[in-house]
């Protein structure tokens, strides 16, 4: 078998492939037409960002088993077409984490000590010592938003400077935060007033887009510094410029932008704003690491072993998919609900299958639930190949059990997840000619609901008139309740109600319901429509 490499990767990476016995051809600058002509003879393909791998290349690749992207993004590869043809697509998402963390530290130091500005002054023939009085990092408080791979490395490095570490990450366990020396907070507004420096390492999700806007900038400590090397769309740049101009924020350093390349913005006019052209992964070591990582992953794919960073679905035997496949959307829906009910990161997941379905290999159902759970907290693609790998990396214990005995329904899947001290239970099944997913139990309450895109879930003291009050409030805001299920009261007198509504519920309406009904608990769940990419999760 042969591997085609269409862009520059390290010599070490090429040697890995050759030492494993594979022929390696390096052909740089191939057009799409060129690639269509040569790809039929190759079993593996390695690209970076410049090579396009559209559907016509995939369809011509009669021998291709795996495509490796020596980097993170795969926008230049038609992943859907690859999946349809049974071709694995993988990337090297951890190749740049050290470089990105070091870039963050460089930006923190630069914005604190005005290093780029002082350098520019010197190059213009000036000597302006008094103009560039800086700020020490020692004993200052650093707020880290996002304690994933890069955020964790930043925490370790900042600790070496003697900084006090606080943070916000709803998916980081208290134990992990304690290990990193970070004091976790439950709300953004609790963190911002305490921080001298704020650094962002969050993924791009529906919740994080525009997360930092006027309210957050106003909540920051006067004279604080803001650093963003994660995703440009997390910041509202226009309002940020206003707070810089007013002197509320002392300095800003940014390496990422909503649209790249970025050559102009409201921030370009400020001397106390440091802008770099997305340099997080631009080190020799990161580039070398990307090549060697992707070479190893391509070898795994060629040899039929698990590819840890595969981005598309692995093939499932047809007989298993025929029986188990209809229940996959239900398990994805359950996973999305679990993720949105959890107040901390998931530490364990048990999947129990009851009914004739239990006679098949049902592990794919657990994978489906994990896919939805992790998709809620990641902007990297999560799928049926890498969901189990992510669970292993996050130390999530996964147990699959089954019993062919049926209960009230022909087949039922019971999922139990732990998130810190919280235990989340949900049971699902499917029904009707369209095999529609439905919730038949949640948090110990038996009910029967086909969830829509927007679900309100409330727990409150079971007293007359409360449902009417909820309906009055939603109706007054033009929010229609289409269907509803009310469980029996618990021993403590609380009831659980699930309502399908026709639109998302804004925060002011949530606050109004909470005040009027005296809620014990409330969740506002967003699910995608079945059939969409990543169905039943907020993200694909």
C-alpha positions in Angstrom: 0.0 0.0 0.0 1.1 3.5 -0.7 0.6 6.9 1.0 0.3 10.2 -0.9 1.5 13.3 0.9 0.5 16.6 -0.8 2.0 19.2 1.5 5.1 19.6 3.5 5.4 17.5 6.7 8.4 16.6 8.7 11.0 14.1 7.6 10.4 12.2 10.8 6.8 11.7 9.7 7.7 10.4 6.3 10.3 8.0 7.9 7.6 6.6 10.2 5.5 5.6 7.2 8.4 4.2 5.2 9.8 2.3 8.2 6.4 0.6 8.6 6.8 -0.7 5.0 4.6 1.7 3.1 5.5 3.5 -0.1 5.4 7.3 0.3 5.1 9.7 -2.6 5.4 13.5 -1.9 3.6 15.6 -4.6 3.2 19.2 -3.7 0.8 21.7 -5.2 -1.6 19.3 -6.8 -4.8 20.7 -8.2 -8.1 18.9 -7.7 -7.9 17.6 -11.2 -4.4 16.3 -10.6 -5.5 14.6 -7.4 -8.4 12.9 -9.1 -6.0 11.5 -11.6 -3.4 10.1 -9.2 -5.5 9.1 -6.1 -6.8 5.7 -7.3 -3.4 4.1 -6.6 -3.1 5.2 -3.0 -4.5 3.7 0.3 -3.6 6.7 2.4 -3.6 10.5 1.9 -2.0 13.2 4.1 -2.8 16.8 3.6 -2.6 20.1 5.5 -4.9 23.1 4.8 -4.1 23.9 1.2 -5.1 20.7 -0.5 -8.8 20.4 -1.3 -10.3 16.9 -1.1 -13.8 17.3 -2.5 -16.3 14.6 -3.4 -14.9 14.0 -6.9 -11.5 13.1 -5.3 -13.2 10.8 -2.8 -15.2 9.0 -5.5 -12.0 8.5 -7.6 -10.2 7.1 -4.6 -11.0 3.4 -5.1 -8.3 2.1 -2.7 -8.3 4.9 -0.1 -8.8 3.9 3.5 -7.8 7.0 5.4 -7.2 10.7 5.0 -5.1 12.5 7.6 -5.0 16.2 8.1 -1.7 17.3 9.7 -3.4 19.9 11.8 -6.8 20.6 13.3 -9.4 21.9 10.9 -10.8 19.7 8.1 -12.9 22.2 6.2 -10.9 21.3 3.1 -12.1 17.7 3.2 -15.6 16.4 2.3 -16.0 14.4 5.4 -19.6 13.3 4.5 -18.4 11.9 1.1 -15.6 10.1 2.9 -18.0 8.6 5.4 -20.3 7.4 2.6 -17.3 5.6 1.0 -16.0 4.1 4.2 -12.9 6.3 4.3 -11.7 7.5 7.7 -10.9 11.1 8.1 -8.6 12.1 11.1 -6.7 15.1 12.3 -4.0 16.0 14.9 -5.9 18.1 17.4 -3.3 17.9 20.2 -0.3 18.8 18.0 -0.4 22.5 18.9 -1.5 22.6 22.5 1.9 23.4 24.0 2.6 26.0 21.3 -0.8 27.6 21.9 -0.3 27.7 25.7 3.1 29.3 25.3 1.7 31.8 22.8 -0.9 32.7 25.5 1.8 33.2 28.1 3.8 35.3 25.6 0.7 37.5 25.1 0.1 37.8 28.8 3.7 39.0 29.4 3.6 41.3 26.3 0.4 43.0 27.3 1.6 43.4 30.9 5.0 44.8 30.0 4.2 46.6 26.7 7.0 44.7 25.0 5.8 45.1 21.4 5.1 48.8 21.8 8.5 49.4 23.5 10.2 47.5 20.7 8.5 49.6 18.0 9.5 52.8 19.9 13.1 51.7 20.0 13.1 50.8 16.3 11.9 54.3 15.6 14.9 55.8 17.3 13.3 56.7 20.7 14.2 56.0 24.3 11.0 56.1 26.3 11.5 54.2 29.6 8.9 56.1 31.6 6.2 55.6 28.9 6.3 51.8 29.3 5.8 51.1 33.0 4.4 47.6 33.2 2.7 45.3 35.6 4.1 42.2 37.3 2.4 38.8 37.0 3.5 37.8 40.5 0.6 37.7 43.0 -1.9 38.8 40.4 -5.1 36.9 39.8 -5.5 35.1 36.4 -9.0 34.0 35.4 -8.9 31.1 33.0 -12.1 30.5 31.0 -11.9 26.9 29.8 -9.7 24.3 31.5 -9.3 21.9 28.6 -5.9 20.9 27.2 -4.6 24.4 26.5 -6.2 26.1 29.5 -4.7 23.5 31.8 -1.2 24.0 30.3 -1.7 27.8 30.8 -2.6 27.2 34.4 0.6 25.2 35.0 2.7 27.9 33.5 1.0 30.8 35.2 1.4 29.1 38.5 5.2 29.2 37.9 4.9 33.0 37.8 3.3 33.0 41.2 -0.1 34.0 39.9 -3.3 33.2 41.7 -5.6 31.0 39.6 -9.3 31.1 39.3 -11.5 29.8 36.5 -14.8 29.0 34.9 -15.5 25.7 33.1 -18.8 23.9 33.7 -17.3 20.7 32.3 -14.3 20.6 34.6 -14.6 18.5 37.7 -13.7 20.1 41.0 -11.0 17.4 41.5 -9.3 18.3 38.3 -9.4 22.0 39.0 -8.0 21.3 42.5 -5.1 19.3 40.9 -4.4 22.3 38.6 -4.5 24.7 41.6 -7.5 26.6 40.1 -10.4 27.8 42.2 -13.6 27.1 40.2 -16.6 29.4 40.1 -20.1 28.5 38.9 -20.9 31.8 37.1 -18.9 34.1 34.8 -20.0 37.2 36.7 -18.5 35.7 39.9 -15.1 35.4 38.2 -14.7 38.6 36.3 -14.6 41.2 39.2 -11.7 39.2 40.8 -9.3 38.9 37.9 -6.4 41.1 37.0 -5.9 39.1 33.8 -8.5 37.1 31.9 -7.5 34.5 29.3 -10.0 32.6 27.2 -9.7 29.0 26.1 -13.3 28.0 25.4 -14.5 26.1 22.3 -16.8 27.7 19.8 -20.3 26.6 20.7 -23.8 28.1 20.6 -23.3 29.2 24.2 -19.8 30.7 23.8 -20.4 32.8 20.6 -20.5 36.4 21.9 -20.1 35.2 25.5 -18.0 38.3 26.2 -20.0 41.5 25.6 -20.8 44.8 27.3 -22.1 43.2 30.5 -19.0 41.0 30.9 -16.6 43.9 30.1 -18.4 46.1 32.6 -18.1 43.4 35.3 -14.3 43.2 34.9 -12.0 44.8 37.4 -10.9 48.3 36.5 -7.5 48.1 34.7 -7.7 44.4 34.0 -6.1 42.8 30.9 -7.9 40.5 28.4 -6.3 37.8 26.3 -8.0 35.6 23.7 -6.2 32.9 21.8 -9.2 30.5 21.5 -11.9 31.6 19.1 -12.5 35.1 17.7 -16.3 34.9 17.8 -16.3 34.6 21.6 -15.6 38.3 21.9 -17.9 41.2 20.9 -15.2 43.3 19.4 -17.2 46.5 18.8 -18.2 46.8 22.4 -14.7 45.8 23.6 -13.3 48.8 21.7 -15.6 51.1 23.7 -14.4 49.7 27.0 -10.7 50.1 25.9 -11.3 53.7 24.8 -12.9 54.4 28.2 -9.9 53.1 30.0 -11.9 50.3 31.8 -9.7 47.6 30.3 -6.0 48.4 30.5 -4.8 46.2 27.6 -5.9 43.4 25.3 -4.0 40.7 23.4 -5.7 38.8 20.6 -4.5 36.0 18.3 -7.8 34.8 16.8 -10.5 36.5 14.9 -14.1 35.9 13.8 -13.1 36.2 10.2 -9.5 35.5 9.1 -7.4 37.0 7.7 -8.3 40.1 9.7 -6.5 43.2 8.5 -8.8 45.8 10.0 -11.1 46.0 13.1 -12.2 48.5 15.8 -9.2 47.3 17.8 -6.5 48.2 15.3 -6.5 51.8 16.4 -5.4 51.2 20.0 -1.8 51.2 21.1 -2.6 49.1 24.1 -4.0 46.3 22.0 -1.6 43.6 20.8 -2.8 41.8 17.6 -1.1 38.7 16.2 -2.0 36.8 13.0 -3.2 33.5 14.6 0.2 32.3 15.6 -0.9 29.7 18.2 0.3 26.7 16.2 3.1 28.5 14.3 6.1 26.8 15.9 8.6 24.4 14.3 7.8 21.9 17.1 4.0 22.1 16.6 4.5 21.6 12.8 6.7 18.7 13.4 4.4 17.2 16.0 1.4 17.5 13.6 3.3 15.5 11.0 4.4 12.7 13.3 1.0 12.4 15.0 -0.9 12.2 11.7 1.6 9.7 10.3 0.9 7.5 13.3 -2.8 7.8 13.0 -2.7 7.0 9.3 -0.7 3.9 10.1 -3.4 2.9 12.6 -6.1 3.3 9.8 -4.1 1.4 7.2 -3.5 -1.5 9.7 -7.2 -1.7 10.8 -6.5 -0.4 14.3 -8.5 2.3 16.2 -7.8 5.8 15.0 -8.1 8.0 18.1 -8.9 11.2 16.3 -11.1 9.8 13.5 -13.8 12.4 12.6 -16.4 10.2 10.9 -18.5 7.1 11.7 -17.0 3.7 11.7 -18.8 1.0 9.7 -21.2 -1.2 11.7 -22.3 -4.7 10.5 -25.6 -4.4 8.5 -27.5 -6.9 10.7 -26.6 -5.0 13.8 -27.4 -1.6 12.3 -30.8 -2.9 11.1 -31.8 -3.8 14.6 -29.9 -1.3 16.7 -29.8 1.7 14.3 -33.4 3.0 14.9 -32.5 3.5 18.6 -29.4 5.6 18.0 -31.3 8.9 17.7 -33.1 8.1 21.0 -29.8 7.6 22.7 -28.3 10.8 21.2 -31.4 12.7 22.4 -30.9 11.2 25.9 -27.2 12.2 25.8 -28.0 15.7 24.9 -30.6 15.9 27.7 -28.1 14.5 30.2 -25.4 17.0 29.2 -27.9 19.9 29.6 -29.1 18.7 33.0 -25.6 18.1 34.3 -24.1 20.9 36.5 -20.6 19.4 36.2 -18.7 17.2 33.8 -19.9 13.7 33.4 -17.8 11.2 35.3 -19.7 7.9 34.5 -22.4 6.6 32.2 -24.3 3.3 32.5 -26.4 2.1 29.6 -28.9 -0.6 30.3 -30.9 -2.2 27.4 -34.0 -4.1 28.2 -35.9 -6.2 25.6 -35.1 -8.3 22.5 -32.7 -5.6 21.4 -30.4 -6.8 24.1 -29.5 -9.9 22.0 -27.4 -7.7 19.7 -24.1 -5.8 20.3 -25.5 -2.5 21.7 -22.3 -0.7 22.5 -23.0 1.7 19.7 -25.9 3.0 21.7 -23.6 4.1 24.5 -21.3 5.7 21.9 -24.3 7.6 20.5 -25.1 8.9 24.0 -21.4 9.9 24.6 -21.3 11.6 21.2 -24.2 13.9 22.2 -22.8 14.5 25.7 -19.4 15.5 24.5 -20.8 17.6 21.6 -22.3 19.9 24.1 -18.9 20.9 25.4 -16.6 20.8 22.4 -16.3 22.6 19.1 -14.2 19.7 17.7 -16.3 17.1 15.8 -17.5 14.3 18.1 -18.7 11.2 16.4 -19.1 7.4 16.6 -15.4 6.8 16.2 -13.9 9.2 18.6 -16.6 9.5 21.3 -15.2 6.4 23.2 -11.7 7.8 22.9 -12.8 11.1 24.4 -14.5 9.3 27.2 -11.3 7.4 27.9 -9.3 10.7 27.8 -11.7 12.3 30.2 -11.7 9.3 32.6 -15.4 8.8 32.1 -16.4 5.3 33.2 -18.7 3.7 30.7 -20.7 0.5 31.5 -23.1 -1.3 29.1 -25.5 -3.9 30.4 -28.5 -5.7 28.9 -31.3 -8.0 29.6 -33.6 -9.5 27.0 -36.6 -9.4 29.3 -39.0 -6.6 28.3 -40.8 -4.1 30.6 -43.7 -1.9 29.7 -42.2 -1.2 26.2 -40.8 -3.7 23.8 -37.3 -2.2 24.1 -36.2 0.4 26.6 -32.8 2.0 27.0 -32.0 3.3 30.6 -29.2 5.7 30.9 -27.7 6.7 34.3 -25.0 9.4 34.4 -23.0 10.8 37.3 -21.9 14.4 37.4 -20.2 15.1 40.7 -22.8 14.4 43.4 -25.6 14.6 40.8 -27.2 11.4 39.4 -29.1 11.8 36.2 -31.5 9.1 35.0 -33.4 9.0 31.8 -35.1 6.1 29.9 -36.0 6.3 26.2 -37.6 4.1 23.5 -39.0 4.6 20.0 -42.5 4.2 18.7 -44.7 4.5 15.6 -43.9 3.8 11.9 -41.3 6.6 11.9 -39.6 5.2 15.0 -39.8 8.5 16.9 -37.6 8.8 20.0 -39.5 9.4 23.2 -38.7 9.9 26.9 -40.5 7.5 29.2 -38.7 8.3 32.5 -36.5 11.1 33.7 -35.0 11.7 37.2 -37.1 8.9 38.5 -40.4 10.2 37.2 -42.4 8.1 34.8 -44.0 10.0 32.0 -44.2 9.7 28.2 -43.1 12.6 25.9 -41.9 13.0 22.4 -39.5 15.9 22.8 -39.5 18.8 20.4 -36.7 21.2 19.7 -37.3 23.3 22.8 -38.3 21.6 26.1 -39.0 23.2 29.5 -38.4 20.9 32.5 -39.5 22.2 35.9 -39.7 20.8 39.4 -41.8 22.6 42.0 -44.1 22.0 44.9 -47.2 20.4 43.6 -50.0 22.8 44.4 -53.1 23.9 42.4 -52.8 26.7 39.9 -49.1 26.5 39.3 -49.4 25.0 35.8 -51.9 27.7 34.9 -49.4 30.3 36.1 -46.7 28.9 33.9 -49.0 28.8 30.9 -50.1 32.4 31.5 -46.5 33.6 31.6 -45.3 31.8 28.5 -48.5 32.8 26.6 -48.0 36.4 27.5 -44.5 36.2 25.8 -46.0 34.5 22.7 -44.4 31.1 23.7 -46.8 28.3 22.8 -46.9 25.1 24.9 -47.6 22.3 22.3 -47.6 19.2 24.5 -47.0 18.6 28.2 -46.4 15.7 30.6 -46.8 16.0 34.4 -45.5 13.3 36.7 -46.9 12.3 40.0 -45.6 14.1 43.1 -42.5 12.8 44.9 -42.7 11.9 48.6 -41.5 15.5 49.3 -44.5 16.9 47.4 -42.7 18.1 44.4 -43.9 17.4 40.8 -41.9 17.3 37.6 -43.4 18.7 34.4 -42.0 18.6 30.8 -43.3 21.0 28.2 -42.6 21.2 24.5 -42.6 24.9 23.4 -42.4 26.4 20.0 -39.4 28.6 20.6 -36.4 29.1 23.1 -37.3 30.7 26.4 -35.4 33.9 27.0 -33.7 34.5 30.4 -36.2 37.2 31.5 -39.1 34.8 31.0 -37.2 32.1 32.9 -36.7 34.5 35.8 -40.4 35.4 35.7 -41.5 31.8 35.9 -39.0 31.1 38.7 -40.3 34.0 40.8 -44.0 33.2 40.2 -43.9 29.5 40.8 -41.1 29.2 43.4 -39.2 26.5 41.4 -37.1 23.8 43.1 -35.3 23.1 39.8 -35.5 24.3 36.2 -33.9 23.3 32.9 -34.4 24.7 29.5 -33.3 22.1 27.0 -32.5 22.7 23.3 -32.6 19.8 20.9 -32.1 19.6 17.2 -34.7 18.3 14.8 -34.3 14.6 13.9 -32.5 14.2 10.7 -30.2 17.2 11.1 -26.4 16.7 11.6 -25.9 15.8 15.2 -29.6 15.3 15.7 -30.9 15.8 19.3 -27.8 17.8 20.3 -27.3 21.6 20.3 -24.3 21.1 18.1 -23.5 18.9 15.2 
